[in-house]
Amino acid sequence: MLFTDRADAGKKLARRLLQLKDKKPVVLALPRGGVPVAFEVAKALGAPLDLVLVRKIGVPFQEEYALGAIADGGEPELVIDENIRRSLNIPEDYVERAKAEALEEIERRRRVYLGKRAPVEVAGHTAIIVDDGIATGATMRAALRAVRRRDPAWLVLAVPVAPPESLRRLEEEADETICLHQPEYFAAVGQFYQDFGQTQDNEVITLLAQAERSAP
């Protein structure tokens, strides 16, 4: 195991990001698992913490296998792996239904996590997008593209662990990529954590509130 839990991963990741402390950083987490990691990064950098609301779209009958993802925004950012869609002969109407369901869940999370809180300003800042790890990279790709639309001065992808192939596919989406561990053998993000229990809604809410109280 590389990390005790997500907080441990966040502290280790933060040490690699300290050079950005004077670059007007804002930290954007992918909920739910990315929030405990991003909280430690935001605390170390003295930066505000916010969310990128993104939802994976799985293939029919196997939701954990990512067909793509959708990220929140004025115009939601939809990413679909067309090679997977064609190889599994997934119809367009399935994609549209899954997209609608994902947007409903994103809206639910916005109400629960953020309420009426205004989004953190991203334009002109160094935007650091954080998750607890990357598998296929579908959700991170959607998140990066959604945040890019908000005109950051510099866009950083920061994760504790990811397979090299997935990182290579994402490099063109970010200005800088920070990853602590890139194992050649990769089955799942959780294999690199001693404690990888599911992050609960109340933990996300608590960490966001703590970050808001201490943010500059």
C-alpha positions, 0 to 999 in steps of 0.5 A: 500500500502506498497511502494509509487513506485519502487524507494521507494521500492528500498530504503527500500530494500537497508536498509536490504542489507547494511550488504553486502556492504563490501562483494564485491557486484554487483547488477543485475536487472531484466528489466524492473521493477526491474531496478528502485529498483536495482538502489537504492540498488546499490547506497546505497551499492556503487556497480555496476549495471547490468542486468539479461536479462530474459523473461517470457514464458506465456501459449497459449492465456494467456501470463501473466500466466507463463509457464516458463522463459528463461535467457540470457547466453552463453547457455540460461537458460530455465525453464519450469513448466512441471506440467503446461505444462502437465495439459494444454497439451501444445505441445513442438513445442509451447515451442520452438516457444515461446523460440525463440521469447523470445530470440529475445526480449532479444537480442533487450533489450541487444542492447537497454539497454547495447549496447557494454557495457561489463558485470559486473564481477560476479565471486568471488563477492556477486551477488544480484539479484533484481526485483520489486516483485515475483509472480510465480517465473519463471523468477527469477528462470531462472535468479538465475540459469543463474547467478549461472553459472557465479560463484559468491561467494554468490548469493542473491535474494532480492525483496520487496514483494513475496508470501511465497510459491513462495519464498519457491520454490526459496530458493534452488536456492539462498544462501540468500533470502531477502524479505521485505513483504510476504503476505499470500493473493497475487493477483499481485505485483502491489497491493503493490505499489501506483504507479506501472506504466510500466517502460519504456526503456528510464528510464532503459537506464537513470538509467544504465547510472547514475549507471555507472557514479557513480559506483566504 
